[in-house]
Amino acid sequence: MSGAAQQQQQPGSASGGDGPNRNATRPTNRRAIDDFVDFVEDTKKKCVGRNGLREREPYIPLDALEEYWHPTSIRALCRSLHLSIPCEVDAIKSRLLRTFSLLVHVDMVSHLDVFVKWKISDAHFPLGEDSLPPVLKQPRYKDLVEVILIYQWLFFPLVLKPTELSGIHLPERLILPFDSEETIYQSNSSNITKTVTRSSSSPEIQREVYVIKSYSSSLANRYANERLALTAIQDLRNPHIISYHGSFVQSGTNNLVLGYVDGGNLAEYFENTPRPATRHDAWLFWKSMTGVWKGLVGLHRLAPSGDAKNEASEIHWGVHEDLKPDNILISRNGVTSNSPYEFIPIISDFGHSCVRIASRDGVDPEKRLVPDRHGNQEFAAPEASHHASHLRRGHSTIDASVDVWSMGCILSVAAAWVVMGDYGIESYDAMRSKEFKSIASFEDQAYRGCFHNGTDPLDAVAKTHRQVSETGDEFTQQVVNLVGRFCIVGDPKARQPAHKMYELLCNSLGREYPPTPRITTPLKVRTPDFSHTHRRGISQESGVSSRSDNYMLLGSPISSGPFSPNLQTPPSAGTSVVPVSNGHIVESPTDFMGRSSQILLPSSPSLLEPRHSGQSLAVPETRLRSTEPSPQRDAFLTIDECHEWVDAKKSKRYVDNTVDRAIQRLQKQLKGREHIFLIEDSPSMRSYRKELLDVFLTLSYMAKPMDPNRIELIFASQPSIVHKPFPLPSVLDSLKNRPLREAFKNCQFDLVDGFMEQSLGQVVDKIIREKLVLRPNGSLAPPVSLFVFTDGRWGKNGDLPCGVEMPIQKLMNSTRRYGGGRTQMMVQFVRFGDDENGMQYLDYLDKFGKKDKWDIVDHKPISGNIFTLFTGSITTRGDDEGESGSSSRQT
């Protein structure tokens, strides 16, 4: 026997072998079976998925079988086995191909007639001991069933088709045809994984990319909500609603199969995209954003499949109730323009949604109400808010107008971004948070940042809209005007439905881009106010600086309004400085291609005063473009700000929004990197003992969401010992970090002088290089960041850092061979103190790999920017940020 069953069980044994009485008719010509077994073994190497136990398992795609088996080959195999075909060959091809292949593979094709006679087709698989067809429960088929139960999984992987995948419960051993998986989001409520699958064993066939959203069994209601909503929506094929490909339950998880959108979400878009630099850019952005309303129109009024003209039939009304920038995905699939402002917005995450049936004529308004399922509270309408305990008891109902409010809030934030960039979003958020503190009826800090006071919009909304209208282009003015009148209003009945908002926005923007302004309100010279964001380097008083070298941002207001600071910082990267005759300097914002416009302010001081009627400065539409993009500005975080952020997070106190947003941005960008901390515990570092512990606990707390494994702590005097936190829930942080605190407590700071080269070399050889290996499936291991806490006092050796460069060179060579790219490894020397030789050695290491264009090393003082301390050599700009300056003081 040459089949798989022969390898697993010996036929003809006392128990009956692989099949009843088959040895008597065993043929001598077995080439056809052997050829098929060879084909299976070859295909198994190409197609590897995983089962419900998360074990990697090979599988045979259906299309590979369809390509292999032809009517002539099926007949030839049966003739070689002296078998008569019990049915038409076409029936085997259409209904029994996988069953036939399974029987050939296990050398039991003689039993094909049983499956034909009793009409057991591919659709009945996979079989289970408790779900066998009655005929197969007969004792004479015992061996046949045993072999099938072992080998069926190879030929019956999951088929990703909505028609065949509707909430079914899958066996643990069923193979999911996922060639690769990558976690792109993880939370207490759900995990989102990007999966790559292919329906064919042929490498020429393009693989499909899906997203698997998994809920635990404890959140089955959220899964059921989203599955029902997506099932009702899928017939619409609305390009602005996430595509749905089915659902399944396996190994205690509830899973949705969704389309993959490669552009991230709207919140990430705001962080990573420069604000529109021209009228045309702004028009393109708002034109793209109208697509969200088309998605809402489809959700709010779901026409039934079937006879749409039947007036007596019913339609479905749906409410999302969890709209926020994170749930608006950005797709460029099918977009031919290279502009970042032209995209397709897609509504996702229907876990809080509800769909109900309503009369087609809409006479019964009660049927348009759905249960309040407590979606996100920041963008929630007043009637869907639960800011007080009495609002959380009992059941309440809402209607589709809550989505109109939420979408209005999203557009309101977008308007602040269009006019003032990411700082506009931060300042707007800070204004709302500040006003929130004065509202007595709000009992929970979780509602900080919402847009209402319990009944009506916050004053911060009107102030921001007024500032945007005075400052922005005419398209943004029209958007905030419509949003303020018809979306962000306290009375739900005063809000316009989604289809009317779509019409109003489309009509205001026009079908084609108007080359000249239809509203003669030019862009003003203004500057955003960050006074209440406590941003480093910006005065917290309003008004223009008294210094002679004032700076102003063109395109933003200089006034006493809510966005008017006293800027005392020099011009930032991404702006060009243009001197003018009256002694003032103007920062002209660069467009998204990196070239700034040359704009001069006239000497009249009136234009620098707060805005009065009729005073304005138009910005020319035409901009020169260069070929290099303008880099996004890095945030500036001090170690003290990070200490305060960690303390506030742990004690659940108010968190400074600017710091919080910067750290969240950092955690998103570096998610998936492993973080190792190496402490140089030499005698000269003993005086920093307390500061070393505080800095380590703060940085490791920040790095915890980024690291796919646990943080690792190593002391240079014992480089082979790795300390890790206990694998406990985050609520037990004090206990979780006990091993790390104990390690610091027991540290003697007795590293022998001159041993830093040897210690770092052991860490590189025994720990880091073992991480830089390919996984069994050929994918790359997570990238690694190594933070070395040191004062650089390694002796006196001229310009060379006492041999420490040698393990760095070895690490550079390893990353080159590994093939993961330069950014797969980052070494950050974190400097304590200001020893002259130490600074010289660290500067040498910082420049060590630049000549080979393989720079993996950076050096920063602990008193510097913690944001770029984390990014280090990963980004050129972060690496080049100044390493000089005083570091920490000895205690």
N, C-alpha and C positions, 0 to 999 in steps of 0.2 A: 504494500500500500504506500503510495507516494504523497497522499494528501496530508493536510494538517492534522486530521484526526488520527492518522497513523502515528504521528509524532507524539501525540498526547496520550493515546490509549492504544493498547495492543489488541488488534482484532482477534476474534476466535478464542478469546479467553473463556474461562469457566462461566463468567457472567454473561456470555453471549456475544462479546465483541462489539464492533461498531454497528452492526445491523443484523437482522435475523437471516440466517442461512444464505449469506452472500458469497461465501468462499466457493461454494459449488459452482457458481457461474462466473467466477472471476476471469476476465478476459486477459489475454496475453498482450494485446496492443494497448499501451497506456500512454502513448505519446501525447494525445490530446489533453489528458488530465495533467500530465507533467508540465505541458506548455502553459496551461492556465495557472497552475500553482506558481510557476516562475513569474508570470505576469503579476499575480497578486503580490509576491514578495518584492518585486520591483516597484509597484505602485505604493506599497506600504512605506517605502523609504521617502517618497515624495509628499505623502499626505499624512500628516500627524496632527491630531486634535487633542482634546482632553475630555475625560468623563466627569460625572458629577462629583467624584472624589478628588478632582483636580489632578488626576494622574494623566500623563501624556500617553496617548494610545493612537496607533495607526488606523486608518479607515480607507475604504474603497468608494470613491464617488460614483454615483449612479451613471453619470455621463461616460465615465471610463468603461463601465460594463457595457453600455450601449454601443460604444465605439468598438469594443473587443468582439462582442458576439454579433455575428451576422447569421441570417437563416442557414447559409451553407455550413458555417462552422458548428452551429447547434446540431444540424443533421449529421455532420461528420463525426462529432463526438458520440452521439447516440449509436451510430452504426459501429463505431470502434468498440463500444461496450455491448454490442448485440442487444440493444434496447430498442423497443418500438416507442415512438413519440406518442404520448397519450393525448395530445391535443394539437391544434394548429400551432406552427412555429410563431405566427404573429401573436397568438395568445400568450406565449412565453415572453415574447419581447415586451408586450404591453402590460401584463399583470403579474408575471412570475419571474422576471429577469433576475432580481436579487435572490429570490428563493432558489432558483435554478443554479445561480453562481455559488451560493452557500453549499448546496448539495454536491456540486462538482468538487468544490474545495475540500470538503470532508469525506469525499469518496463515497457518497451515498445517493448518487443521482438516480439509482434504481428505484428510490422511493418517490420519485416525482409524481407517479400516477396517484399516490395517496393525496397529494395536495391538489391535483387536478380534479379528482373524483369528488372530494369533499369541499371543493371551492375555497381552499385556504390560499389566499394570494399574498402578495407583498404588503398589502394594506393591513393584514392581521399582525404583522411584526412590529416591534419585537415581542416574542412570546415570553410569558412568565409561568411559573409553576402553578399559580392560582388562576391563570387565564388561558389555559390550553384549550384548543378545540376538543370537543368530546372524543373524536376518533383517536387523537394522539394520547389520550389517557389510558388506552388499552395497553396491557402489559407487554405485548409483542413489539411495541414501539418505544419501549423504555430507553434502549440504547440510542435510538435515533434522537429522542427528545434531549437526552443528556448532552449529546454532542452539539445539537442546535443551540441549547442554552449557553454553551461556552463560546461558540464561534459566530453567533448571529450578529454581535455588535460590530464586527468588522465590516459587514455588508449593509448594515442598517443604521448609519449615522443620522443625526438630526437633519431634517430638511427645512431650510429657512424659507418657508412660504407661509404668508398670512392665512391662506386657506387651510393649511395643514397644521397650523401652530396657533391655536387659540386657547390659551390658558390650560393646556394639557399638562398632566403630571408625568414627568419623565423618570424612568428608572435611573438609579445612580450610575449604572454601568453604560448607559447610552452615551455615545461619543458625540461631542459637539465639534463640528468641523472648523475649529478655530486654529489657523496656522500660527497666529501670534496674538498676544493679549497685552494691553498696556493700560494700567490704571490712570485715568485722567482726572478723577475726582473721588474723594472719599469723605464720608461724614457719618454721623451717628444714625442717620435715617436711610442712606442709600450709598451704594458704590456704583460708579460709572466707569466702564471699561471699554476701551477701543479694541475691537477685534477685527482681524483680517482673516477672511475665509475664501476658499475657491471651490467652485462646484466641479472642477475638473482636475485631473492629475497632470494635464498638459501645462508646461510652464508658459506657453504662449497665451493661455487664457488669462485675461485680466482678473485679478482677485477682487472680491467685494469687501468693502469696509463697513462695519456696523458698529453701533454702540449698544452694549448690554447694560441696562440699568437694573440693578439687583436690590430688592428690598428683603430684609430679614422677615422671618415668619411672624414676628411680633408687630410688624407694620403691614400686615396683609390688607388692612383696610385702605391704606394709601395706595398700595399696588392695585387693588380692585378699582378704586376711583380712577386712577390713571388709565388702566386697561379699558374700562368701560368708555371713558371719554375718547381715547384714541380709536377704539373700535367704531364708535359713532362717527368720528371725524374722517377716517381713512378713505371713505368713498368720495370725499370732496376733492382729494388730490390737490389740496391748496398748497401752492409753493411756499407760503409763509407760515405753514404749520409743520412741525417735525414729522417726517415720514415714519410710518409704523409698519413693522414686518412680522408681528406676532408676539406671543408670550408663552412662557412655560414655567413650570414649578419643578425644581430639582434639588435634592439634598438640603431641604429646609430653606431654600431661597426662592423668592418670587421674581421672575425676570421678564423684562420687556426688551424686545429687539427693535431698535430704532435706527433711523438713518444717521450717518456720521456727517457732521458739519465741521469743516476744517478751519474756520476762521475765528474760533473762540467765541466769547460772548460780548455783549455790548459794554459791560463794565471793563473788560480787558481791552476792548477797542479804544475806549476813552483814555486808558492809561498808556497805551502803546502807539497811538496815532497823533501826530501834531494837529492842532486845531486848524480848520480851514483857513487858508491864507488869502483867498480871493472871493469875490462875490460868486463866481462860478463854482468854486469848491463848496461854498455854503449851500448853494442851490442844489448841487448834486447830492449833498448829504441829506437835506430835507426831502428831496425827491425820493431817495432810497428809503427813508424812514416812513414814508406813507404806506409802504408795504405792510407794516405791522397792523395798520387798521384794516387792511384787506384780510389778514389772518383773523382778526377779531370779528369781522363781519361773518366769516365762515363759521366761527365757533358759536357766535350768538344766535345764529339762525341756521340750523342744520337741516337742509331739505332732505326728505327721505329718498332712498334709492327706490326706483320703480316709477310709478305714474305720478310725475310731478304736477300734472294738471288736475288731479283728482281733488276737488275742493273739500271733500269729506275726509280726506286722509289727514294724518297728524304729522307734525314736524317736531323736531327736538330743539330745545333751547339749552345752550351751554354757558357756563360761567367759569372762568379760569381761576380767579381769586388769588393768584400768586405771581402776578406780573411784577417784574423788577429787572434791572439791567442784566443781572446774572442769568435770567431765563429767556433773554432775547439773543439768539445765536446769529452769527454773522457768516454768511456764505458768499463766495465769489464764483461759485459754480455757474458757468454759462455767461458770466460778465466779461465782455470783451475789452472794456476800458481798463487802463492801467491806473486810473485814479483810485486812491484808497477810500474816496468818499462815495463811490458807486458800488453798491453791494445789495444783497438780498437778506433782509432780516427775517428770522424764523422763530416763531413762538415755540417754546418747549416747556417741559416739566408740568405735567397735568395732575400731579399728586393731590392737589387740593381742589381739583375741578369737580363739577357736578353737571350732569346732563339730565334734563327732564323733558317730558312730552307736553306740548301745548297745542291748543286748537290752531288750525291753519289760519282762521280769520282773526286770531288774536283777541277775541272778545273776552275771554276769561283771563284777567291779569294775574290771578292767583297761581295759574299754572306756569307763569313766567318766573316765579320765585323758586329758589333752591336753598337747601340748608347751608348755613354759614359753616365752612370747614376750616376756619382759622388759618388763613394763609399768612404770608409775611406781613408784619405790622408796619414797617417803615413806609411802604408805598400803599398801605391799605386806606380805604375810604373811612370817614368818621363812623358810618353805620356798621362797618366791619371791624372796628377797633375793640380791643379788649383790655384797655389800659387801667380798668378798675375791677376789683374782685366781683362786683355784682354783674358786670358785663360778661363774665366767664361762666356763669351758671345758667342752666337751662338751655333751650334751643332757640335759635333765631334764624330768620331767613333774609336773603339778600337777592338782588337781581343783577342784571348785566351792567348796570351803571357803575358798580364798584370797579369793573375793569376799565371803564372810561376814565374814572378818577386816577387809577394807577397808571394808565398809559399817559395821562396828562402830566403826572408827576415825572415820569421818565423823560418826556419831551422837555419839561421844565429844566431838569438837570442837563439835558443835552444842549439846551440853549445857553446855559452858563458855560458849558464846555466850548461851544462854537465861538463865543465871543471872547472868553478869557482862558481857555485851555483847562488843563487839569487843576490848576490853582483856583479857577473859578468854581469847580465842583467842590474842592475842599473848603473854600470860603463859604459857599452856599450851605454846605452841610454844617459848618461851624455856627452859622447864623441860626439855623433851625434848632440845633442842639442847645444853643444859648437861650433861645426863647422857650424851649421845652422845659427848662429848669424853673420857669416862673409859673407853670401851669399846675395848680394845686390838685386837680382831679387825677393826674397821672401818678400811678402808684409804682411803676416799674421802670427801671432804667432801660429795659429792652426797647422801649418806644422812642428813645432819643433818636432824633433825626427824621421823625415822621413829619408830615406836611400839614397837620391840622391840630387844633386845640381841643378836640373832642366833638366839635360841632361844625366849625368853619375853618377855612384855610388860615395858616399862620401869617402874621404880618411879614415874615421873612420872604414868603412867596411873592407877595405884591412888590416888596422892595427890590427883589432880584429881577422880577419881570420889568419893573420900571427902569432899572439900571441897564438891563440888556436892550430894552427898546431905545434908550438914549444913546447907546454905544454901538449896537450891532448893525448888520446889514438889514435891508428891508425884508428879506425872506424870514430871518429870525424874528424880526419885529412882528410880522404877521402870525407866525407860529405861536409866540407867547400871548399875543392878543386873543387868538382863538382858544388856546388852552385855558387862559384865565377866565374867559367868558363862558365856556361850554364844557369844561372838564373838571378843573379844580374848583368846584363850587359845593357848598355845604348841602344844598337841597338836591337829593338824587334826581328829582323830577326836572330840575333845571339843566341837567347834563344832556347833551345831545347823544343819540345812539351812535354806535361805531360807524354805520354806513353813512350817516350824515357828516360825521367828522372827516371821513375819508373824502367825501365830495368837497367839503369846505376847504380842506388842505390842498387838494389837487387844483381846485379853481384858483386859490390864492397863489400857488406856485406857478401855474401855467403849464401847458403841455410842453413848450419849448423854452429854453433859457432865454430870458429877455436881455439883450445886449446892453441896454441902458436902464438905469433904475426907474421903476414905475412910481416909487415913493422917494421924494427928494430929501431924504434924511441921510446925510453922509456920515461916514465913520468918524468918531471923535477921537481925540488924543486923550486917553484915560489910562489909569493904572489900577489893577485889582487890589483890594484891601485884604491883607492877611493879618491885620493887627490882632484879631481875636483868635488866630490859629497858633500864636506863640511860635511862629516859625523862626528858626535861627537866623540871625543876621538882619532881621527886619524889625524896625521900631514898632512898638505897640501904641504909639500916639498917632493921631491923624494929622493931616496937613503936610505941606511940602517941606522938605529938609531945609534947614538954615545954612547948610554947607554950601560952599561956592560951586562944588562939582555935583550938582543934582543930576539924577537920571530919571527918565520917564519911558514907559513902555508905550510905543505907538500902537494904537488900536484898542487901548484900554483907557478908562477915565481917570483924570486927575481932579478930584473933587472931594468934598467932605461927606460924600455918600457912603454907603455900606461897603464899597470896595476901594477906599482911598487910604493908602498907607503913607508913612513917611519912609521912603526907600533910602536907606543909607548903605546899601551894598553896591559894589561895582557891577557893571553890566554882566549878565550871565552868558554862558555858552549858548549859542543858538540865536544871538541877537547881534546886530552890528551897531557901532556907535558912530553917530554923525554929529560933529560939532557945528554950531550955528553962531551967528554974529552976536547974539545977546548973551553969550556965555553959558547958555544951557546946553546940555547934551541929550540927544534923543536916542533911545534904543529902538531900532527898527526890527520888528520880528521877522525872522527868516520864514520863507515859505517852506512847504514840506520837501522841496528839493534842495534846500539849504542856502539859497541865495537871498540876500536881503534887498529890500527896495531902498533907494536913496531918496529920503524924504527930509526936507529942511523946514524947520519951523521959522516963520517970520519973527522979527524982533519984537513985535507987539506983545506986551505982557498979558494982554487980555485973554489970549488963547490959553494961558497957563493958569488962569483963575477958574474957580468952579463954573460949571456950564450955566450960561444964560441964554435966553431965547435968541435965536438967530446966529449964535456964535458956533462955528463948526470948522472942522478941517477935513476935507475929503481925502481919501486914500486912493491913489491911482490903481486902476485894475491891473494894468500890465506889470508883470514882474519878470526880471531876468532869471533864468533857471540854470543851475549848474548840474553837474552829473552826480554829485555826491549828496546823499540824504543828510538831513539835519538830525543829529543824535538827540534822543530823548534826555531831558535833564534829569540827573540823579538827585535823589533826596539827600538831605544832610541830617544825620542822626548823631547826637552825642551819646556817649556812654551813660551819662546821667539821665538823659531822656529815656534810654532803653531800660535802665534800672527802674525808673518810675513806671514805665509801661508794664514791666513784668509784675511789679508790686500791685498795680491797679488791676491787672488781669487776675491775679491770684486771689485778691481780696474782693473782686467783683465790684470795684469802685469805678467812678467815671474815668474813662480812658481818653487821653488827649487825641482828638480825631486826626490831626495831621501826622502825629507819630504813628498812630494805629494804621492809617492808610498806607504810609510808607513801608511799615513792616509787613503788612499784608501783601503789598505789591512785591516785596522782596521774597516772601515765602512762596508766592505763586511762581515767580521767575525761577527759583532754585529748587522747586519741589522735585524730589527724586534723587537728590545728591546725598551721599553719605558724608558725615562730618566727624572728623577725628581731631581731638585736642591733645597736643603734646606739650607738657609743661617742662621747661628746663629748670630743674630743681637744684641749681647750683647755689653755693653759699651767697653769691651776690644777689640772688633773687629772693633770699629769705625775707628781706625787709618789705617785700611786696606780698607776703603770705595772705593777708586778709583781702587785699585788692584782687589777687589772682583768683581766689575762691569766688568773690562777688562777680567778677567779670566772667569767669567760666560759667557760673550758674545762670547768669543773664543771657549770654550768647547761646548756651546750650538750650535754654528755654525757647529762644527765638528760632533755633535750628530744628527743634523737635518736630514741627509739622513738615519740614522739608525732608527729613531723613527717613527713608523707607525701612530702615532697621533702627536699632537703638544707638544713641550717641556713644562714642568710645573715648575714654580718657586714659592717657599714658603718661607716666613720669619718666624723664630721660635717664634717671638712675636705675630704673627697672624697665627697660624698653620691651621686654617680652611679656609683661603683665598688662592685660587690658581690663580696665574697670568699666562696667556698664551699669546703668540704672536698673532697678528691679522692673520686670515686665508687668507693671500694675496699671490700672486705670488712671487717667489724668487727675481725678479727684483726690488721689492719694499721693500728690507730688512730694509732700514732705517725707513720706516713707519711701517713695520711689527713688529719691536722690540720696538716700542714706549711704549706699556704698560709695558714692562719689565724695560725699562730705567726710566719711571715715578715711578715705584714701588721702584727702588733703590733710586731715588731722594727724595721720600717721607719717606724713612725709617729713623726712629729716633734712631736706635741702643739703645733701651731701654729695652731689655729683662731683666727681673728681675733675679738676681743671684739665681741659684738653680732650675730654671724652665726648664732647657733643657730636663730633664726626661719627664716632663709633655708635652712639645711641641712635642718631638719626638714620644711620645706615641699617641698623637692625630693624627699625620701624619700617623702612622702605622694603627691605628684603623679606621680612617675616610676616608683615601685615598688609602693606599697601599693594605690593606686587602680586600677592595672592588674590587680591580683589580685582586686579586688572586682567581677568581671564574671560574668555567667551563662555557663555552658558551652553549647556548641551544642545539647545535648539539653534545655536549660532548667533543669538542676540547678544548685545553688549551688556555687561554688568553695569550697575548704577555708577555714575561719575562720583569722584571723591574730592572732598576739600579737607586739607590738613592745615590746622591752625597751630603754629608754634609760638608759645608764649616765651619770650626771651628778652634779655637786655643786650645780647650780642657781645658780651664781654668774654670772648673766647681766647684771649691772649693778645700778644703783639706779634703780628706776622706780616707787616707791611700792608700791601693792598689786598692780599688774599685772606679769606675768612677762615683761616686755620683748618683747612681741609673739609669744612662743611659743604663746600661746593661739590665734593666728590659724590656723595649720595644723591645730590640734586641732579648731577649729570647722569647718574645711573637711572634715576627715575624718568628723566627726559627721554633717554634711550628706550626705556621700557614702554612708555606711552606711544612712542613712534611705532614700535613693532606691534603693539597691541591693536592699532588700527582704529581706535575710537576717536581720534582727533585730539588737538591740543587741549581743548577745554574739558576733556575727560578727567584731567587731574589739575588741581590748583593747590599751591602751597602758599600760605599767608603767614609771614613772620610778623607777629604782633609785638611791637616794641614797648617795653617798660623802661623808663629812665631815658637819659640823654647822654650816655657814654659816647665820647667822640669816636673811639675805635669801633664800638658796637654799631654806631650809625654808619660808619664807613663800610664795615663788613656787610651790613644789611643792604646798603645801596648797591654794593657789588653784586650780591645775589639777585637783587631786583632786576638788574640789567643783564643777568647771566645768559639767558636764552634768547635775548632779542636779536643778536647777530645771526642766529640760526633760524629766526622766525618760528621759534618753538618756545615761547616764553610761558612758563607755567608758575612763575614765582612773583609774588608781590610782597611789599613791606609797608606797614602802616603803624604809626604810633597809636597807642590805645586812646589818646586824647583826640584822635582824628575822626573822620567820618565813618561811622559803623556800617552805613549802607554800602560804601565801596570797600570796606574791610571784608564784607561777605562776598562781594562780586570779584574783587581782586583781579587776578590775571585773566579771568573769564572774559571780561570786557576790556578793550584797549583804553577806554576813557577812565574806567575805574582804576586800572593799573597805573595810569599816568598821573592820577591825582596826587598832589604833593605829599611826599613822605617826611618832609622836614617839619620842624616845630617841636615845641616842648612836649614831652610825654608826661606820664604820671609822676607824682611826687612820692618819695619814699616815706614810709610811715614807721 
